[in-house]
Amino acid sequence: MKIELKKFGTTLISRQAGREAFAAFKPSLEILNKNETIEIDFIDVITFSPSWGDEFLRPLQEKYDGKITFLNTQNPSVKVTLELLEEINKK
């Protein structure tokens, strides 16, 4: 399954917005095959904050740990936020 985060906007900030985005997307996960991987695509995302990322990515990583890959992470905002979340969550 590929999740294009640009569907939620190009400026992904605030804990509340991340929580709402995950709640909106969560029903889509019900069709996920247990062996299927999740690709999270950051194409066209301009700003990606740790608070938004924590609310959207943490629940995915808790349930699908080891089955998530990130695409198009060259943007400095995305890169730094992913590194920070990795350090904080030890994943």
C-alpha positions as CSV (number, residue, x, y, z in Angstrom):
1,M,0.0,0.0,0.0
2,K,1.3,3.4,-0.9
3,I,0.3,6.5,1.2
4,E,0.9,9.8,-0.6
5,L,1.1,12.3,2.2
6,K,0.4,15.2,-0.2
7,K,-3.2,14.1,-0.1
8,F,-3.2,15.6,3.4
9,G,-1.5,18.8,2.2
10,T,2.0,20.0,1.5
11,T,2.4,21.7,4.8
12,L,2.0,19.0,7.5
13,I,2.1,20.7,10.8
14,S,0.4,20.5,14.2
15,R,-0.4,17.5,16.4
16,Q,-4.2,17.9,15.9
17,A,-3.9,17.9,12.1
18,G,-1.7,14.8,12.2
19,R,-4.2,13.1,14.5
20,E,-7.1,14.0,12.2
21,A,-5.2,12.8,9.1
22,F,-4.5,9.4,10.7
23,A,-8.2,9.1,11.8
24,A,-9.3,9.8,8.3
25,F,-6.9,7.3,6.8
26,K,-7.3,4.5,9.4
27,P,-10.3,2.8,7.7
28,S,-8.1,2.3,4.6
29,L,-5.8,0.1,6.7
30,E,-8.5,-2.5,7.1
31,I,-8.0,-3.8,3.6
32,L,-4.3,-4.2,4.1
33,N,-3.0,-7.8,3.7
34,K,-1.0,-8.8,6.7
35,N,2.1,-9.5,4.5
36,E,1.8,-6.2,2.6
37,T,4.3,-3.4,3.1
38,I,3.4,0.2,3.5
39,E,5.2,2.9,1.5
40,I,4.9,6.4,2.8
41,D,5.6,8.9,0.0
42,F,6.7,12.4,0.9
43,I,6.6,13.7,-2.7
44,D,5.6,17.4,-2.9
45,V,5.5,17.7,0.9
46,I,7.1,21.1,1.7
47,T,7.0,21.2,5.5
48,F,6.8,18.2,7.8
49,S,6.7,18.8,11.5
50,P,7.6,16.3,14.3
51,S,4.2,16.8,15.9
52,W,2.3,15.9,12.8
53,G,4.6,13.0,12.0
54,D,4.3,11.6,15.5
55,E,0.6,11.5,15.4
56,F,0.5,9.9,11.9
57,L,3.5,7.7,11.8
58,R,3.8,6.4,15.4
59,P,0.5,4.5,15.3
60,L,1.5,3.0,11.9
61,Q,4.9,2.0,13.3
62,E,3.4,0.5,16.4
63,K,1.2,-1.8,14.4
64,Y,3.2,-2.4,11.2
65,D,6.8,-2.2,12.5
66,G,9.3,-3.4,10.0
67,K,6.8,-3.2,7.1
68,I,7.1,0.5,6.5
69,T,9.4,2.2,3.9
70,F,9.7,5.9,3.2
71,L,9.9,7.4,-0.3
72,N,11.1,10.8,-1.5
73,T,12.7,11.9,1.8
74,Q,15.2,14.3,0.3
75,N,13.4,17.5,1.5
76,P,15.4,18.8,4.5
77,S,12.2,19.3,6.6
78,V,11.2,15.7,6.0
79,K,14.7,14.3,6.5
80,V,15.3,16.1,9.8
81,T,11.9,15.3,11.2
82,L,12.2,11.6,10.4
83,E,15.7,11.5,12.1
84,L,14.2,13.3,15.1
85,L,11.3,10.9,15.4
86,E,13.6,7.9,15.0
87,E,15.7,9.2,17.8
88,I,12.8,9.9,20.1
89,N,10.9,6.7,19.4
90,K,14.1,4.5,19.1
91,K,12.9,3.1,15.8
